Amino acid sequence: MRVTMHVDGAETAAEIDRPGESLLSTLRDRLGLTGSKNACEQGECGSCTVLLDGAPVCACLVATAQCEGREVKTVVGAVPRPVRDAFVQCGAVQCGFCTPGLLVSVADLLDREPDPTDPEIREALAGNLCRCTGYEKIIDAVHTAAAALAGEPR
Amino acid sequence: MSSVAAPARFGFHRPAAVDEAVRLLAEHPEAVPVAGGTDLMVAVNYRHTRPEAMLDLTGLAELREWTDEGDSVRIGSGVPYARITAELATVLPGLAAAARTVGSPQIRNRGTLGGNLATASPAGDGHPPLLATGATVEAVSVDGTRTIPIGEFYLGPKRSALKPGELITAVTVPKATGPQQFLKVGTRNAMVIAVCSFALALDLDTRRLGTGIGSAGPVPLTAPDAERLDLPWTDPARFDDALAAEFGRRVAAAARPIDDVRGTAAYRRHALAVCAARALRRVWTAAHERTGR
């Protein structure tokens, strides 16, 4: 079965061979788009977070066949440069495995709430697990990214 | 785009309307309905199930709407939790509070009340507030539409009154007529399957309590004996901790918990007693602050 989606701005077709194939499998294994990471496959860790028609979702829990004609943004297409730079600058990346999912969640948060409070950040990122940083530097990075985005013309 | 099915070796059906969906389900009983996928896709990913065909409900716009029905709200089965929290907190505070505790933002953007009901896990967060408010479930098949009172919906762990060929299309929830509470016990604030949960609705018009107990029995339960507790309506100040504690005892007695990986039966009963007493204190206080009664 052929499924056509808009992935990171480009019309992209994938041939899948079972109805339950996840969007994450299709992105990584068929399209070679390995930015979204595969860890838990049960929606617990957030490493595979993508924007589906603008809303953050776990790509492992979306059936690819549900995505015909829909817009998918991975870490490649969803994240403004200042968000990425803030993670680097603040030391919010250690092993890096959770980072793509976090970047997508942060990009969505800052799009909705340009100057979030700590509790708002913690709630928005509650579905993204990081085993390295202890989250403090990630929260610093969100504030830094918010300031950077506020300072540049949108 | 209309129906049809993928012209491929397997079936992935994408109906555009409910009547088409139930017809497809009648023709292809092997097709597993999927909306948010937050339960089904976990089972698929872990090879616990391998559907040969699926019926996608996300293209059914009519399931993604809620409508104000006067004394109640009819919520399409495909409305995700994120929207229940954002759009219905004023009229359905108990359900909105429960929706807010589901999973994570990613899960709440996809997961639906219809899926919670179809899965019928005793731990589903949506069930206790539906029981506490006396909601009704609407199920549609090629034979027509029927309405199932929520108290008759749950038959066993992951078993419901839904029949083969039926799709859940909506849940009708009476609007709050007084304060409501939802309390959930878990190991952290997000991504938690409830150890136990409790919903309470105080109806100021009829002076009745509605209860719902989650994750402490083979099905979500009510606590009828606790609902019959005599409350000091004519002299609200007589409400005290002893009365709240008695309510907690009655709720705990209604539970039928087991020991499992998330907690022991004894802990669940204890936690339910605490949650129920707390919930009753909160709704009583809120009611009498608000109305001066």
Interface residues (C-beta under 8 A of the other chain):
Chain A: M1 D17 R18 P19 G20 S22 E41 Q42 G43 E44 G46 T49 A55 P56 V57 C58 C60 L61 V62 A63 A65 Q66 E68 S105 E123 A124 A126 G127 N128
Chain B: A6 A8 R9 F10 G11 F12 R14 V34 G36 G37 T38 L40 M41 V42 V44 N45 Y46 T49 R50 P51 E52 A53 M54 D56 T58 A82 G103 S104 P105 Q106 I107 N109 R110 N189 A190 M191
